[in-house]
Amino acid sequence: MAAARPISLQDRVLQIDHIQARRYTKLAGDTLEIATEGIIRHLRACARMDVNPDASAVREIIDDAINGRRVFAETSNDRLAA
């Protein structure tokens, strides 16, 4: 069995939607950091639930990053902390 080849986040976003991948490449600084964190969280949540990542969710994450907002989905741990 061959080891899985690591894939860059840019390539992973390209697999989801080429338009969002193009938008993601144009980000820089804090905007890039916010979008990267949000996309990684989205990909992890999709992996946990065994569903395909959603292009519209990635679009929203990038839009929110451009507007300077960090928006994350609620997790079960968040409800316990409240």
Helices and strands as residue ranges (DSSP letters): H 9-16, H 18-25, H 29-49, H 55-66, H 76-81
